[in-house]
């Protein structure tokens, strides 16, 4: 099934870790094949990185923090018009399909 969440959408976490539940952020990456999204500033993961010197590349060692992916079903899109959490509907605008808010009918694209 095609994902209806796109890069740049404002979303809110509705389930998951207590530290991230209820927080909002912008989608920075979408993996439709695995049904996962990466939200800016949420689900932070810590990685201990070793220094590697291979093929002219040097990676600085230390502790690196970055955003981990989460399942797309754990987030819900925030409508730009009404500011509420909503499901996404598809409407035809001529020959083009557009995403609409199920609550207020406002365009999400």
C-alpha positions, 0 to 999 in steps of 0.5 A, a space after each residue: 500500500 502506498 504511504 500517504 505521509 510525505 517528507 516535510 509533513 508535520 506529524 505528532 507521535 500518538 503511540 510508543 515511548 513515553 518520552 516521544 508520545 505527544 510530541 510534534 515534528 517534521 518528517 525528514 525521511 520516508 521509507 515506504 517499503 518498510 512503512 517507516 518514517 524519521 521525524 526530526 528531533 524525535 526517537 533519538 538513538 545513540 551510537 558509539 562510533 569507532 575511528 575508521 580509516 579506509 579509502 581516504 575517509 576518516 570518521 571521527 570517533 565518539 558518541 553520535 546521536 541521530 534520529 531513528 526510524 519509527 513505524 508510520 502507524 505510530 504517527 498522525 499528520 497535523 492539518 495545516 488549516 485547523 491544527 488538529 490530528 487527522 486522517 488523510 483523505 484523497 480527493 480529485 482535483 481535475 486529473 490530479 489526486 490531492 491529500 485532504 484533511 478528513 476533519 476540515 477538508 483543507 488541502 495538505 499538499 
